[in-house]
Structure formats: C-alpha cells, structure tokens
C-alpha cells in the first residue's frame, strides 16, 4: 500500500513534524510505502509531485490550516482516496488513521 500525506499545523513547527513522524512510523510498521510533505515554518519540504499523488492508495491531509496546492488533491477526493484530519488526531492515533486509510 502507498500512503502520501501533507502535515501542516497552525504554527508550522512542532505538530507538523510530529505528525510526519507518526504517519511514517506507522506506515513503516506495516511495511507500507509512505511520503509525507510538510508545510511549516521551513516552507514546503518533501513536496508531493503529481506521480506521488496519482499512484497513492490513500492520501492523508493532517492539517490545521489551509495548505498551498490543495487543488492537487481534487481528483483523489472525487475518487474517495482522501482523509482529512487535524494534526493532533494523527499524532494521538496514527494506527487508527492508517486503519481508516486501509478501508478506503
């Protein structure tokens, strides 16, 4: 399974990177391919490209604020491949989040 995600919190520091780590660790436990873009205080890092998005089985938007480039995910939303949660949800229950992704 391939999971891609975007993490972005209101301040763009701690929760953004904690979310990235939580999602990556849970995917690694399950042997899933994973890439997480962060939009934080350092700008956009590990930016998802069109191929990343189109080849993903699930897309997680773990965001507390609006993100740059959200139009990239419109087709995937129409296909029902997008889950949107807050960063605190991703940090507190990454297993539950990836369980949801598996059921898309």
N, C-alpha and C positions, 0 to 999 in steps of 0.2 A: 504494500500500500504506500502511496506517496501523499504526504501531507505538506501543504505550504501554509504559511501564516504571516500575518502582519501584527506586530505588537506596538502599541502607542498609548502612553499614559498622559495625564494632564501636564505633568512637569517635564516628562521626557527623559527621566533618568532612571531611578531605581526600579519602578514597576515594569517599565518597558523591558529592561534587560532580565529581570526576574521571570517575566512571562516567557521570554525567548528561551531561557534556560529550562524552565518547567516543561514546555512543549517538547523541546529537543530531547530532554532526558526520558520522558515518557515514550516518545517515538523510538528512541534507541532501545529501550527495554523490550519493545515489541518487534524490533527488527525492521521498522518502517523507515523509508526514505523521508527526510524532512529538511525543509529550508524555511527559515524564519527571517523576514525582513523587519528591521526596526526603524521606527520613525521617532526619533527622540532628540535630545539635546545636541547630539553629534550630527544631526541631519538624518538622511536615509542611508542605512547600511544594509548590505546583503540584499539589494533590491531584487525583487522578483521580476523576471522577464516574462514575455508572452509565452514562451515554451514552458516555463515553470508552472504557470497558471493553467495553461491548456492541458498539460499532462497530469495535473493533480487529481487524485481521487477525492480529496476533501480540502477545503480552504477554510482556515480559521481566521477571523478578524477579531483579535483580542484587543479591543480599542476602547479608550475612554474619551477620545476626542475625534474630530474629523481627521481624515488622513488624505495625504496627497495621492492622486492617481486612483481614487476609488472606482472610477469608471472602468478600470481594468477587470473588475470582478463582475460586471453586469451580466455577461453571458453565463458565467458559472452560477450566479444567483438564479437566473432563469432555469437552469438545469437542476437546481436544488442541491448544489455542492458547497454552499457557503453557510458557515455557522458564525454568528456574531455574538460575542460575549464581552464582558468587561475584563480588564487585566486581573482584577482580584479573583474572579471566578477561575481563570486559567491557572493562577498561582496556587489557589487553595485546593483545586480538584482537577489536576491535569489528567488523571486516569479517567474520570468521568467525561471530560471533554473529548478525549480520544475515543472513548466508547461511543459517544454521540457521532463522531466523525466516521466510525466504522459502520454505523447504521444508516448513513446517507444513501 
